Amino acid sequence: MAEAAIMASDSLWRRLRSEAQRTAAADPVFGKALAGAILAHDNFAAALSDLIGQRLGSNAAERARFASFARDAFHGEPDLIETASRDLQAIASRDPAIAELLPPLLHYKGYVALQAWRVSHWLWHRGQIDAALLFQNEASNVLQVSIHPAASIGSAVYLDHATGIVIGANVVIGDEVTILQNVSIGRRSELPTRSPRVGRGVFIGSGATILGDIAIGDFAKIGAGTVVTRDIPAGCTAVGNPARLTNCPEAASAA
């Protein structure tokens, strides 16, 4: 798996460098920024580590420290770079406003916040709790995205717009999920406290709230502003407060 991850990230890196070179040639002023962000690095892991450091750190020492943590994570678990590659490609495939990989890498804070979380998750599971929580805190302060290091998130995930996203401890999110701004996913106050499980390919609209020991089935859709406190079957759309179901595959097949 690690060898395949390196091969996939190498292919993505070649594409990113090609985009950066074309952009730099077309816009020499912006090209200076691209030289430091992309062209000065040898691989995707190095560029992404530096990007995380630049976005989270408020001074040179902090930027170097965050970048160092990220490099350690990407070196210690190369699959993280494959996952970061999938996340970036997911944006390019789902966002109709872009067609290339370079803009979301450099300018989409949801992407950087998600990769910073992946580093924090790696730190958390290696007992570096304070460092993991530092990543969460700075991502929350700077990027307005708070994801607990103990959450679990799959690959090809897209945090669209991202401002105000809160994902609590032990939440499980599957592959190919899209989450819009101001979404909260976490536990309820009742005991025992258990967190939601979000299946593959789920779309969660802006301002939605998903709480408690519940499951959101694969390819379900959660409408904007919906409050979900019970299971949502696969393929269904949930809307309203409290959530009500519509467009369920079972209902359509029964009809």
matplotlib code that plots the C-alpha trace (Angstrom):
import matplotlib.pyplot as plt

x = [0.0, 2.8, 4.5, 1.2, 0.6, 4.0, 3.3, -0.1, 1.2, 4.1, 1.7, -0.4, 2.8, 3.9, 0.5, 0.7, 4.2, 3.0, 0.0, 2.3, 4.8, 2.1, 0.6, 4.0, 4.7, 1.3, 1.6, 5.1, 4.0, 2.0, 4.8, 7.0, 4.5, 4.3, 8.1, 8.1, 4.9, 5.3, 8.4, 10.9, 9.9, 10.9, 7.6, 4.0, 4.6, 7.2, 4.9, 1.9, 3.9, 5.1, 1.6, 0.2, 3.0, 2.3, -1.4, -1.3, 1.7, 1.6, 5.4, 8.5, 9.1, 5.5, 5.4, 8.5, 7.1, 3.8, 5.6, 7.9, 5.1, 3.5, 6.7, 7.0, 3.5, 3.8, 7.2, 5.8, 2.7, 3.0, -0.6, -1.5, -0.1, -2.2, -5.3, -4.4, -4.1, -7.5, -9.0, -7.5, -8.8, -12.2, -12.4, -11.5, -14.1, -17.0, -16.5, -17.9, -16.0, -12.5, -10.9, -7.4, -5.7, -3.5, -6.3, -7.8, -4.4, -3.3, -6.6, -9.2, -9.0, -11.2, -8.5, -5.7, -7.8, -8.5, -4.9, -3.9, -6.5, -4.9, -1.6, -3.4, -5.0, -1.6, -0.2, -3.2, -2.8, 0.9, 0.3, 1.3, -2.0, -0.9, 0.6, -2.6, -4.8, -2.6, -3.3, -7.0, -6.9, -4.9, -7.0, -10.1, -8.6, -7.1, -9.3, -12.6, -12.7, -12.6, -12.1, -11.2, -8.1, -10.0, -12.5, -12.2, -12.4, -12.1, -10.5, -11.8, -13.6, -14.4, -15.0, -16.7, -16.4, -15.6, -16.2, -17.9, -17.5, -17.3, -16.7, -16.5, -14.5, -15.2, -17.3, -16.8, -17.0, -16.7, -15.1, -16.3, -18.3, -19.0, -19.6, -20.6, -20.1, -21.5, -22.1, -21.9, -21.5, -21.1, -22.5, -25.7, -25.7, -27.4, -25.4, -23.8, -22.3, -21.8, -21.0, -22.6, -21.4, -21.6, -21.5, -19.8, -20.8, -23.0, -23.7, -24.3, -25.7, -24.8, -26.0, -26.9, -26.6, -26.1, -26.1, -26.0, -25.6, -26.9, -26.0, -26.3, -26.5, -24.3, -25.2, -27.8, -28.3, -28.8, -30.4, -29.3, -30.3, -31.5, -31.3, -30.7, -31.0, -32.1, -30.8, -31.0, -31.3, -28.9, -29.9, -32.5, -32.7, -33.4, -34.8, -36.2, -36.1, -36.6, -35.4, -38.0, -37.2, -37.9, -36.7, -35.9, -35.0, -37.2, -40.2, -39.5, -39.1, -42.3, -44.3]
y = [0.0, 2.4, 1.9, 2.5, 5.6, 7.0, 6.3, 8.0, 11.0, 11.3, 11.4, 14.1, 16.0, 16.1, 17.5, 20.1, 21.2, 21.4, 23.6, 25.8, 26.2, 27.2, 29.7, 31.2, 31.7, 33.5, 35.6, 36.3, 38.2, 35.3, 33.0, 34.2, 32.8, 29.6, 29.2, 29.0, 27.0, 24.4, 24.6, 24.8, 21.4, 18.0, 16.2, 16.6, 15.7, 18.5, 21.0, 20.0, 20.1, 23.6, 24.7, 23.4, 25.2, 28.5, 28.4, 27.4, 29.2, 32.9, 33.4, 31.7, 29.4, 28.2, 27.7, 25.6, 23.5, 22.8, 21.9, 19.6, 17.7, 17.3, 16.0, 13.5, 12.3, 11.9, 10.2, 7.9, 7.0, 7.4, 6.4, 9.9, 11.4, 9.1, 10.1, 13.8, 13.2, 11.6, 14.6, 17.0, 15.2, 14.9, 18.7, 19.0, 16.4, 17.8, 21.6, 23.0, 26.2, 24.7, 22.3, 22.1, 20.9, 23.9, 26.4, 24.2, 23.2, 26.8, 28.6, 26.2, 26.4, 23.3, 21.2, 22.5, 22.0, 18.4, 17.7, 19.4, 17.1, 14.0, 15.0, 15.6, 12.2, 10.6, 12.4, 11.4, 7.7, 7.9, 9.4, 12.9, 14.3, 17.9, 18.2, 16.8, 19.2, 22.1, 21.3, 21.2, 24.5, 26.4, 25.0, 26.2, 29.6, 30.3, 28.3, 28.1, 24.3, 22.2, 18.5, 16.4, 14.3, 11.2, 11.4, 9.0, 10.3, 8.4, 9.6, 11.7, 13.9, 17.5, 20.3, 22.9, 26.5, 24.9, 27.8, 26.7, 23.0, 21.1, 17.4, 15.8, 13.0, 9.5, 10.6, 8.3, 9.7, 7.4, 7.9, 10.4, 12.5, 16.2, 18.6, 22.2, 25.1, 25.5, 21.7, 20.2, 16.4, 15.1, 13.5, 14.3, 15.0, 11.7, 8.8, 6.7, 9.3, 7.9, 9.7, 9.6, 7.3, 8.8, 6.4, 6.6, 9.3, 11.2, 14.9, 17.2, 20.6, 23.9, 24.4, 20.8, 19.2, 15.5, 14.3, 11.1, 7.4, 7.3, 6.1, 8.0, 5.4, 5.4, 8.1, 9.8, 13.5, 15.8, 19.1, 22.6, 23.3, 19.8, 18.5, 14.7, 12.7, 9.4, 6.9, 7.9, 5.0, 4.7, 6.8, 8.8, 12.6, 14.1, 17.7, 19.8, 20.0, 17.4, 15.5, 13.9, 11.5, 11.9, 10.3, 7.0, 4.2, 1.7, 3.9, 4.5, 0.8, -0.1, 2.4]
z = [0.0, 0.9, -2.5, -4.3, -2.3, -3.3, -7.0, -6.9, -5.1, -7.5, -10.4, -8.7, -7.9, -11.5, -12.5, -9.8, -10.9, -14.5, -13.5, -11.3, -14.2, -16.6, -14.1, -13.3, -16.9, -17.4, -14.3, -13.2, -10.0, -8.7, -10.0, -7.1, -4.6, -6.6, -6.6, -2.8, -2.4, -5.1, -7.3, -4.5, -3.1, -4.2, -3.6, -2.6, 1.1, 1.4, -0.3, 1.8, 5.1, 4.3, 3.4, 6.7, 8.5, 6.6, 7.3, 11.0, 12.3, 13.2, 13.2, 11.7, 14.7, 14.8, 11.0, 11.2, 14.1, 12.4, 9.2, 11.1, 12.7, 9.3, 7.7, 10.5, 10.0, 6.2, 6.6, 9.3, 7.4, 3.6, 3.1, 4.5, 1.3, -0.9, 1.1, 0.7, -3.0, -3.1, -1.1, -3.6, -6.6, -5.0, -4.9, -8.6, -9.5, -7.4, -7.5, -10.8, -10.3, -10.9, -13.3, -11.9, -8.7, -7.9, -6.8, -4.1, -2.8, -2.4, -1.6, -0.2, 3.6, 4.0, 2.3, 4.5, 7.6, 6.7, 6.1, 9.4, 11.0, 9.4, 11.0, 14.4, 14.1, 13.5, 16.5, 18.7, 18.0, 18.9, 22.3, 21.4, 22.8, 23.4, 19.9, 18.4, 20.3, 19.4, 15.7, 16.4, 18.3, 15.7, 12.8, 14.7, 15.4, 12.0, 9.6, 11.6, 11.3, 14.5, 14.1, 17.1, 16.6, 17.8, 15.0, 12.0, 8.5, 5.2, 1.9, -1.0, 1.5, 0.6, 3.1, 0.9, 2.1, 5.5, 7.9, 11.1, 10.6, 14.0, 14.1, 17.6, 19.1, 17.9, 14.9, 12.0, 8.4, 5.4, 2.0, -0.6, 1.8, 1.1, 4.0, 3.6, 6.0, 9.5, 10.0, 13.4, 13.9, 17.4, 20.6, 22.5, 26.2, 27.1, 28.5, 27.2, 24.9, 21.4, 18.2, 14.7, 11.9, 8.4, 5.5, 2.1, -0.4, 2.0, 1.2, 4.2, 3.4, 5.1, 8.7, 9.3, 12.7, 13.2, 16.8, 18.9, 18.4, 14.9, 11.4, 8.2, 5.4, 2.2, -0.3, 1.8, 1.5, 4.5, 3.5, 4.6, 8.2, 8.9, 12.5, 12.5, 15.7, 14.3, 11.7, 8.0, 5.6, 2.7, -0.3, 1.5, 1.7, 5.1, 5.5, 8.2, 12.0, 13.1, 10.1, 7.9, 5.0, 1.4, -1.9, -0.3, -2.7, -0.8, -1.2, -4.9, -5.6, -3.7, -5.7]

ax = plt.figure().add_subplot(projection="3d")
ax.plot(x, y, z, "-o")
ax.set_aspect("equal")
plt.show()
